[in-house]
Amino acid sequence: MKIVIYGWDEGFNKVQFNKFLRKEYGYNINAAKNIVDDILNETEVCLETNDLVYLTKSLDGFKLKYRIEKENREHRDA
């Protein structure tokens, strides 16, 4: 599943979210900071997840606005 973060609410804890990105996604500090900066500038950011419940609860806790996008997989006969 893909989560698209498109904004944030008052109380967004950017430092803790930066740490979350580094721990859960393996981003280095600069990449995580760039993602946080994009969110603060309301640029859409996509995250992939296999655990939708965990990620959405985490994003809710960070006060982020997001939507869930299901991946479209086309099936073609050979």
N, C-alpha and C positions, 0 to 999 in steps of 0.2 A: 504494500500500500504506500501511497505517496501522500504526504501532508504538505500543504502549501501554507506557509505563515505569511500573512499579508498586513499585519499591524500589531499594535500593542496597546494595552490599557495602562492607566495610571497604576503605579506600583510594580511595573515590570522590573524585575531584578536582573539587570544585564550582567552583573558579575557572576551570579550563580548560574545563569544560563550559559555563559561562556565556559564555566567549569563543566557543566553538563555536556556541552558539545564536545569538549576535549575528552571527557571520560567515556561517554556513550558512543561517540562517533569517531574517536581517534584523531580529531583535528588538532593541529598545532595551535599555539596561542594566537598567532597572526591570522590564521584562517578563521578561527572561532570569533576573533574580534571583528573581522570583516563581515561575517554573518550577522553579528549583533548590530554593527553599524548599518547594514542594509535594512534590518528590521526597524531600527530607529528612524531611518529615512523612508520607511514604508515601501521598500522594494521587496517584491515577493521572493521568498526563500523556500526551496523544496527540500524536504527530508524524507528519506525512505525508511520504512519500518516493517518488521515482521510481527511486532507486538503493539498493535494499535491502541489497546487499552492503556498500557504503560505510557506510551508517548503522549496520548491525549490528556491523561491525568497530569503528566509532567508539564505540558504546555499550559494547561489550565492554571496550575500552581505558579507558573512564571508570568501569568497575566498576558498571554499572547492570543491574538486573533488568528484563526486558522480555518482551513477547510480540508476535507478529506477527498482525495481524488483516487478513484479506482483505476487500476491500470487496464487499458484496453489491449487485449491480446487477440490479434487476428488469426483465424485458422484458415489456411489455404490448403486445398487438396493438390497433391502433386500429379 
